[in-house]
Amino acid sequence: MLAFSDNLRQSLHALAVHKLRVSLTVLGIMMGVATLITVMTLIQGANLYVEEKIANLGTNVFQISRLPFAVTDFNVFLKALRNRYLTLDDMRAIAERCPDCQAVGAQAQTTLSTRYQDRELQDTAIIGQTASMVDIDTRTIEEGRYFTPMEDERGANVCLIGAKLLEEFFPGLDPLGRKIRIGKEEFTVIGVYEKIGAILGQEQDNFVVIPMGAFQRLRGGRFSVMISVKAAAGEAAFERAQDQARLVLRARRHITGNREDDFFIGTAESYIELWRSISSAFFATFVMVSSIAAVVGGIVIMNVMLVSVTQRTKEIGIRRAVGASQQDILRQFLTESVLQCVVGGALGVGAGFLCALALRTWTSFPASVETWVALLGLGLSSAIGLFFGIYPAVRAARLDPVAALRTE
């Protein structure tokens, strides 16, 4: 029986003789593994992306809205359209009767154009907030200050702007103290928020925050607010705060017995769970598709190895004639198959790393290849080489030495 080192040396020599065939085989495996690595990287990055940006409420903050925060059943949304509006009085009632609620605020949103001198931005999100939102909102003020409770009560024409307005209206200028036009009114800039970037391709910095009093004057008519609540520290206090807020609203809306709430409560964890339930279906589909690509690469390996057995029949016969056993032939062909797949798997993992690096460099998507994913890629490629190399190796080992030597 040949030593492992001799077997490895013979396998490497055989592969070196057929460089083009080996390169094409390695390429097939590399594409399959690279596809799998890229898919898993995208799914993991998307989960992290959601946790960091979409569900960036804070561990002890929840929101209450008239409409569901995310909908998987459109009938639920249609039913919710009949719900009563949430008002500032509801917010004040929760603040007064919720012992575990540290801070309670409200906000509402509309879309208007904004203007500074001869420059205009369309579809700017105008967000009205109560002064208490300063302790709840997770956006960071980079320059200036937040408005005071007095400014909120008087409906003062002051505002804080997102990074998009800073870039478009005040390049190289200090925006504080300057006036921008929102709709038909002028507002003085008193603060600038830190840049958020795009989320799933949607611009997030084209917004203005104004006092709720000013928003009511600007918006006009009746509208529903979204109530944000920051609970006391601790999971138990967080759960109690939700229960207390729910009881306050049910009492104000005369909802008794087993009747369903006509409002919705959303937390960071509920958003993340919803996303994971959606992404799991995509994950299963993408992994299935990428696995098919890897299996196709394995089939290519088997076909190439079968051709190799046919072309090397005389070589096999000579080796058997000089004393090589069936196990020696079997091990050599299996080693050749596994070597090709391992090299292809390593190149596929490298390609996955490059894709993740490109995404992280050119976008805000937090893509990265984790160690266990890289090891999975190498393990998968080795398994493919072993599984699809067995039949050609067995066929080579079972060749009759006499018949093999007669082959031209």
Buried (B, 14 or more C-beta within 10 A) or exposed (E): EBEEEEBBEBBEEBBEEBEEBBEEBBBBBBBBBBBBBBBBBBBBBBBBBBBEBBBBBBEBBBBBBBBBBEEEEEEEEEEBEEBEEBBBEBBEBBBEBBEBBBBBBBBBBBEBEBBBEEEEBEEBBBBBBBBBBBBBBEBEBEBBEBBBEEBBEBBBBBBBBBBBBBEBBBEEEEBBEBEBBBBEBEBEBBBBBEBBEEBEEEBBBBBBBBBBBBBBBBBEEEBBBBBBBBBBEEEEBBEBBBEBBBBBBBEBBEBEEEEEEBBBBBBBBBBBEBBBEBBEEEBEEBBEEBBEBBBBBBEBBBEBBBEBBEEBBEBBBBBBEEEBEEEBBBBBBBBBBBBBBBBBBBBBBBBBBEBBEEBBEEEBBBBBBEEEBBEBBBEBBBBBBBBBBBBBBBBBBEBEBEEBBEEE
